[in-house]
């Protein structure tokens, strides 16, 4: 299948995001809040076992929450 055929086949199925534009701000703030809570829990018990339980999910929640929030409010230059 050539790239042109693939382009033509994809024209009939538009992209639909996992989270709609109306809920991106809610999802973003919820993830940021979860990141803050998990960071506080990780700070209370900094051990090697709490790293995969609190540290890694906190960093992922902060990352995805920031991206969803930026996408929700838009970036203006």
DSSP file (Angstrom, degrees, kcal/mol; ACC not computed):
  #  RESIDUE AA STRUCTURE BP1 BP2  ACC     N-H-->O    O-->H-N    N-H-->O    O-->H-N    TCO  KAPPA ALPHA  PHI   PSI    X-CA   Y-CA   Z-CA
    1    1 A X              0   0    0      0, 0.0     2,-0.1     0, 0.0     0, 0.0   0.000 360.0 360.0 360.0 126.8    0.0    0.0    0.0
    2    2 A X     >  -     0   0    0      1,-0.1     4,-2.2     4,-0.0     5,-0.2  -0.317 360.0-109.0 -81.6 168.1    1.5    3.3   -1.0
    3    3 A X  H  > S+     0   0    0      1,-0.2     4,-2.3     2,-0.2     5,-0.1   0.865 119.0  54.2 -65.3 -36.3    1.4    6.5    1.1
    4    4 A X  H  > S+     0   0    0      2,-0.2     4,-2.3     1,-0.2    -1,-0.2   0.905 108.8  48.0 -65.6 -41.8   -1.1    8.1   -1.3
    5    5 A X  H  > S+     0   0    0      2,-0.2     4,-2.3     1,-0.2    -2,-0.2   0.900 111.9  50.1 -64.7 -40.6   -3.5    5.1   -0.9
    6    6 A X  H  X S+     0   0    0     -4,-2.2     4,-1.9     2,-0.2    -2,-0.2   0.897 109.9  51.2 -63.8 -40.4   -3.1    5.2    2.8
    7    7 A X  H  X S+     0   0    0     -4,-2.3     4,-0.8     1,-0.2    -2,-0.2   0.917 111.8  46.6 -62.4 -44.5   -3.8    8.9    2.8
    8    8 A X  H  < S+     0   0    0     -4,-2.3     3,-0.4     1,-0.2     4,-0.4   0.869 111.7  51.0 -67.3 -36.9   -7.0    8.4    0.8
    9    9 A X  H >< S+     0   0    0     -4,-2.3     3,-0.7     1,-0.2    -1,-0.2   0.845 108.7  51.9 -69.1 -33.4   -8.2    5.6    3.0
   10   10 A X  H >< S+     0   0    0     -4,-1.9     3,-1.2     1,-0.2    -1,-0.2   0.635  89.7  79.7 -78.7 -13.8   -7.7    7.6    6.2
   11   11 A X  T 3< S+     0   0    0     -4,-0.8    -1,-0.2    -3,-0.4    -2,-0.2   0.795  88.9  55.3 -65.8 -26.9   -9.7   10.5    4.8
   12   12 A X  T <  S+     0   0    0     -3,-0.7     2,-0.5    -4,-0.4    -1,-0.3   0.605 104.4  55.4 -82.3 -11.2  -13.0    8.7    5.7
   13   13 A X  S <  S-     0   0    0     -3,-1.2    -1,-0.2    -4,-0.2     3,-0.1  -0.839  77.9-157.6-124.9  94.6  -12.1    8.2    9.3
   14   14 A X        -     0   0    0     -2,-0.5     2,-0.3    -3,-0.1    -3,-0.1  -0.247  30.2 -92.7 -69.8 159.1  -11.3   11.5   11.1
   15   15 A X        -     0   0    0      1,-0.0     2,-0.5     0, 0.0    -1,-0.1  -0.518  36.8-168.7 -72.5 131.8   -9.2   11.5   14.3
   16   16 A X        -     0   0    0     -2,-0.3     4,-0.1    -3,-0.1    -1,-0.0  -0.986  19.6-131.8-120.9 120.9  -11.1   11.4   17.6
   17   17 A X        -     0   0    0     -2,-0.5     3,-0.1     1,-0.1     4,-0.0  -0.237  15.9-120.3 -70.6 159.5   -9.1   12.2   20.7
   18   18 A X  S    S+     0   0    0      1,-0.2     2,-0.5     2,-0.0    -1,-0.1   0.857 106.2  35.7 -66.3 -35.8   -9.2   10.0   23.8
   19   19 A X  S    S-     0   0    0      2,-0.0    -1,-0.2     3,-0.0    -2,-0.1  -0.985  92.8-127.1-120.6 124.6  -10.4   13.0   25.9
   20   20 A X    >>  -     0   0    0     -2,-0.5     3,-1.2     1,-0.1     4,-0.6  -0.208  25.7-107.1 -69.2 162.4  -12.7   15.5   24.2
   21   21 A X  G >4 S+     0   0    0      1,-0.3     3,-0.6     2,-0.2     4,-0.4   0.805 116.7  60.9 -59.7 -31.6  -11.9   19.2   24.2
   22   22 A X  G 34 S+     0   0    0      1,-0.2    -1,-0.3     2,-0.1     4,-0.2   0.774 111.7  36.7 -68.6 -25.9  -14.7   19.9   26.7
   23   23 A X  G <> S+     0   0    0     -3,-1.2     4,-2.5     1,-0.1    -1,-0.2   0.372  87.5  94.9-109.6   2.8  -13.1   17.7   29.4
   24   24 A X  H <X S+     0   0    0     -4,-0.6     4,-2.6    -3,-0.6    48,-0.2   0.887  86.7  49.4 -65.3 -38.4   -9.4   18.3   28.9
   25   25 A X  H  > S+     0   0    0     -4,-0.4     4,-2.6     2,-0.2     5,-0.2   0.907 112.3  48.1 -67.4 -40.0   -9.2   21.0   31.6
   26   26 A X  H  > S+     0   0    0     -4,-0.2     4,-2.1     2,-0.2    -2,-0.2   0.930 114.6  45.4 -64.2 -45.8  -11.0   18.8   34.1
   27   27 A X  H  X S+     0   0    0     -4,-2.5     4,-2.4     2,-0.2    -2,-0.2   0.906 113.2  51.5 -64.4 -41.4   -8.7   15.8   33.3
   28   28 A X  H  X S+     0   0    0     -4,-2.6     4,-2.3    -5,-0.2    -2,-0.2   0.935 112.2  43.9 -62.3 -48.2   -5.6   18.0   33.4
   29   29 A X  H  X S+     0   0    0     -4,-2.6     4,-2.4     2,-0.2    -1,-0.2   0.864 112.6  53.2 -67.3 -34.7   -6.4   19.6   36.8
   30   30 A X  H  X S+     0   0    0     -4,-2.1     4,-2.4    -5,-0.2    -1,-0.2   0.916 110.8  46.5 -64.8 -42.3   -7.4   16.2   38.2
   31   31 A X  H  X S+     0   0    0     -4,-2.4     4,-2.2     2,-0.2    -2,-0.2   0.887 112.1  50.6 -67.5 -38.2   -4.1   14.7   37.1
   32   32 A X  H  X S+     0   0    0     -4,-2.3     4,-2.0     2,-0.2    -2,-0.2   0.908 111.3  48.5 -65.2 -40.2   -2.2   17.7   38.5
   33   33 A X  H  X S+     0   0    0     -4,-2.4     4,-2.4     2,-0.2    -2,-0.2   0.908 111.0  50.2 -64.8 -41.8   -4.0   17.3   41.9
   34   34 A X  H  X S+     0   0    0     -4,-2.4     4,-2.6     1,-0.2    -2,-0.2   0.880 108.7  53.6 -63.2 -37.1   -3.2   13.6   41.9
   35   35 A X  H  X S+     0   0    0     -4,-2.2     4,-2.0     2,-0.2    -2,-0.2   0.891 108.7  48.6 -63.5 -39.8    0.4   14.4   41.2
   36   36 A X  H  X S+     0   0    0     -4,-2.0     4,-2.3     2,-0.2    -2,-0.2   0.928 112.6  47.7 -65.6 -44.9    0.5   16.8   44.2
   37   37 A X  H  X S+     0   0    0     -4,-2.4     4,-2.3     1,-0.2    -2,-0.2   0.926 113.5  47.0 -63.1 -44.8   -1.1   14.2   46.5
   38   38 A X  H  X S+     0   0    0     -4,-2.6     4,-2.2     1,-0.2    -1,-0.2   0.852 110.5  53.1 -67.1 -33.3    1.3   11.4   45.3
   39   39 A X  H  X S+     0   0    0     -4,-2.0     4,-2.3     2,-0.2    -1,-0.2   0.904 109.2  49.0 -66.9 -40.7    4.3   13.7   45.7
   40   40 A X  H  X S+     0   0    0     -4,-2.3     4,-1.6     2,-0.2    -2,-0.2   0.922 111.8  48.8 -63.6 -43.3    3.3   14.5   49.3
   41   41 A X  H  X S+     0   0    0     -4,-2.3     4,-1.2     1,-0.2    -2,-0.2   0.889 111.8  49.3 -63.8 -38.2    2.9   10.8   50.1
   42   42 A X  H  < S+     0   0    0     -4,-2.2    -1,-0.2     1,-0.2    -2,-0.2   0.874 108.6  53.5 -67.9 -36.3    6.3   10.1   48.5
   43   43 A X  H  < S+     0   0    0     -4,-2.3     3,-0.4     1,-0.2    -1,-0.2   0.807 105.8  53.7 -68.6 -28.4    7.8   12.9   50.6
   44   44 A X  H  < S+     0   0    0     -4,-1.6     2,-0.3     1,-0.3    -1,-0.2   0.812 122.7  26.1 -74.3 -29.5    6.5   11.4   53.8
   45   45 A X  S  < S-     0   0    0     -4,-1.2     2,-1.4    -3,-0.1    -1,-0.3  -0.692  71.7-179.4-137.4  81.8    7.9    8.0   53.1
   46   46 A X        +     0   0    0     -3,-0.4     2,-0.3    -2,-0.3    -3,-0.1  -0.658  31.6 130.4 -87.5  90.7   11.0    8.2   50.9
   47   47 A X  S  > S-     0   0    0     -2,-1.4     4,-0.7    -5,-0.1     3,-0.1  -0.841  71.4-103.9-131.2 171.7   12.1    4.6   50.6
   48   48 A X  H  > S+     0   0    0     -2,-0.3     4,-0.6     1,-0.2     3,-0.4   0.836 120.0  53.3 -66.2 -31.6   13.0    2.4   47.7
   49   49 A X  H  > S+     0   0    0      1,-0.2     4,-0.7     2,-0.2     3,-0.3   0.841 104.7  54.3 -72.6 -33.4    9.6    0.6   47.9
   50   50 A X  H  >>S+     0   0    0      1,-0.2     4,-3.0     2,-0.2     5,-1.4   0.621  89.8  79.5 -78.5 -10.7    7.6    3.9   47.7
   51   51 A X  I  <>S+     0   0    0     -4,-0.7     5,-2.3    -3,-0.4     4,-0.3   0.962 100.7  34.7 -62.4 -52.1    9.4    5.0   44.5
   52   52 A X  I  <5S+     0   0    0     -4,-0.6     5,-0.3    -3,-0.3    -1,-0.2   0.756 121.7  51.0 -74.1 -19.3    7.2    2.8   42.2
   53   53 A X  I  <5S-     0   0    0     -4,-0.7    -2,-0.2     3,-0.1    -1,-0.2   0.878 135.2  -2.1 -81.5 -38.0    4.2    3.3   44.4
   54   54 A X  I  X5S+     0   0    0     -4,-3.0     4,-1.9     3,-0.1    -3,-0.2   0.732 125.2  57.0-121.5 -42.3    4.2    7.1   44.6
   55   55 A X  I  ><S+     0   0    0     -5,-1.4     4,-2.0    -4,-0.3    -3,-0.2   0.938 109.4  40.8 -66.9 -51.5    7.2    8.6   42.8
   56   56 A X  H  ><S+     0   0    0     -5,-2.3     4,-2.2     1,-0.2     5,-0.2   0.929 117.1  47.8 -68.3 -45.7    6.7    7.3   39.3
   57   57 A X  H  > S+     0   0    0     -6,-0.3     4,-2.5    -5,-0.3    -1,-0.2   0.865 110.5  54.7 -62.2 -32.4    2.9    7.7   39.2
   58   58 A X  H  X S+     0   0    0     -4,-1.9     4,-2.3     2,-0.2    -2,-0.2   0.925 109.1  46.1 -65.1 -43.4    3.4   11.3   40.6
   59   59 A X  H  X S+     0   0    0     -4,-2.0     4,-2.3     2,-0.2    -2,-0.2   0.885 113.8  48.6 -68.0 -37.1    5.8   12.2   37.8
   60   60 A X  H  X S+     0   0    0     -4,-2.2     4,-2.7     2,-0.2     5,-0.3   0.902 111.2  50.4 -67.3 -40.0    3.5   10.7   35.1
   61   61 A X  H  X S+     0   0    0     -4,-2.5     4,-2.2     1,-0.2     5,-0.2   0.905 111.8  47.8 -64.9 -40.7    0.5   12.5   36.6
   62   62 A X  H  X S+     0   0    0     -4,-2.3     4,-2.3     2,-0.2    -2,-0.2   0.927 114.1  47.4 -63.6 -44.2    2.3   15.8   36.6
   63   63 A X  H  X S+     0   0    0     -4,-2.3     4,-1.9     2,-0.2    -2,-0.2   0.959 118.0  38.0 -63.7 -53.3    3.5   15.3   33.0
   64   64 A X  H  X S+     0   0    0     -4,-2.7     4,-2.6     1,-0.2     5,-0.2   0.868 115.7  54.4 -68.4 -35.6    0.2   14.3   31.5
   65   65 A X  H  X S+     0   0    0     -4,-2.2     4,-2.2    -5,-0.3    -1,-0.2   0.898 108.7  48.6 -64.5 -40.0   -1.7   16.8   33.6
   66   66 A X  H  X S+     0   0    0     -4,-2.3     4,-2.5    -5,-0.2    -2,-0.2   0.912 112.6  48.2 -65.8 -41.5    0.4   19.6   32.4
   67   67 A X  H  X S+     0   0    0     -4,-1.9     4,-2.5     2,-0.2    -2,-0.2   0.931 112.9  47.0 -65.5 -45.4    0.0   18.6   28.8
   68   68 A X  H  X S+     0   0    0     -4,-2.6     4,-1.9     2,-0.2    -1,-0.2   0.891 113.3  49.4 -63.6 -38.8   -3.8   18.2   29.1
   69   69 A X  H  X S+     0   0    0     -4,-2.2     4,-2.2    -5,-0.2     5,-0.3   0.916 111.8  47.9 -67.2 -42.3   -4.0   21.6   30.8
   70   70 A X  H  X S+     0   0    0     -4,-2.5     4,-1.7     1,-0.2    -2,-0.2   0.906 113.1  48.7 -64.3 -40.8   -1.9   23.3   28.2
   71   71 A X  H  < S+     0   0    0     -4,-2.5    -1,-0.2    -5,-0.2    -2,-0.2   0.841 111.1  51.3 -67.1 -32.0   -4.0   21.7   25.4
   72   72 A X  H  < S+     0   0    0     -4,-1.9    -2,-0.2    -5,-0.2    -1,-0.2   0.909 117.8  34.7 -72.9 -42.5   -7.2   22.8   27.1
   73   73 A X  H  < S-     0   0    0     -4,-2.2    -2,-0.2    -5,-0.1    -1,-0.2   0.683 108.9-131.2 -88.5 -17.6   -6.3   26.5   27.6
   74   74 A X     <  -     0   0    0     -4,-1.7     2,-0.5    -5,-0.3    -1,-0.1   0.088  12.4 -96.6  86.3 157.9   -4.4   26.8   24.4
   75   75 A X        -     0   0    0     -4,-0.1     2,-0.5    -3,-0.0    -1,-0.1  -0.966  36.9-168.7-116.5 118.1   -1.0   28.2   23.7
   76   76 A X              0   0    0     -2,-0.5    -2,-0.0     1,-0.1     0, 0.0  -0.912 360.0 360.0-111.4 131.3   -0.9   31.8   22.5
   77   77 A X              0   0    0     -2,-0.5    -1,-0.1     0, 0.0    -2,-0.0   0.389 360.0 360.0-106.6 360.0    2.2   33.4   21.1
